[in-house]
């Protein structure tokens, strides 16, 4: 069952007034941004290595991609 839009807005407003919304949003953003940073730190060098530097690694990874 889906809550009514007015109930969602009312609860959101209550959470914003008690700073719980800020805590929850900041925790979610921290998790999302840390995931992006980790993936960029791992995938960009791997992509550069597989495409430009090591042809054998690129051929191996193309089988999985």
HELIX and SHEET records of a PDB file:
HELIX    1   1 UNK A    5  UNK A   17  1                                  13    
HELIX    2   2 UNK A   20  UNK A   48  1                                  29    
HELIX    3   3 UNK A   49  UNK A   53  3                                   5    
HELIX    4   4 UNK A   55  UNK A   64  1                                  10    
END                                                                             
